[in-house]
C-alpha cells in the first residue's frame, strides 16, 4: 500500500522471463540478475584488457613535473637492510693491538739507562700505530706498574720510542732489574 491508501496496479505489459530466448534462466536466480552478472563480467574483462594494453604501451600522456628549485636533488629511494645468506667472517678477529703487539722491546742504550736512574722513566720501542693510552695500559698489563704519563716520539729510522714515567710508588731501577734490562 502507498501512503495515500491506494493499492498500486500491476503492469500488464511485462513479458514473462522465458519468452526471450537470448536470456539464460536458472531455477534459483531471476533472468534479469543473470543478465546483469554477465554484463558486469564483460565490463570487467573489457576493463582488464584496457588496463593491460595501457600498461604494455603506456597511456600516451606524460606528466611533467614542475621544478621549483634550481638544483636537482636525487630522490630518496628504498634502501633495504642487507640479509646475507652466507657469513663473510665465521670467527671474530682478535684485537690487533694487544699488549704484546704494542710494546716491542725495552731500550737499553746509555741515555735510556740515565732516564731510568735520574727520571724514574722506562724507555720502550713500541708499535708506530699505538697511541699513548694503549702504551700505558700495555705497560700496566705486562709489568704490573702504574705509569704517571707517557711521552712518545718517532725516531729518524721510523720506529716509535715511548718514555713511560712511573709513579712515585714504583722505582724504575727495580722494575728494570725485574724485566731484565739491567
Secondary structure, 3 states (H helix, E strand, C coil): CCCCCCCCCCCCCCCCHHHCCCCCCCCCCCHHHHHHHHHHHHHHHHHHHHHHHHHHHCCCCCCCCCCCCCCCCCCCCCCCCCCCCCCCCCCCCCCCCCHHHHEEEECCCHHHHHHHHHHCEEEEEECCCCCHHHHHHHHHHHHCCCEEEEEEEECCCCCEEEEEEECCCCCHHHHHHHHCCC
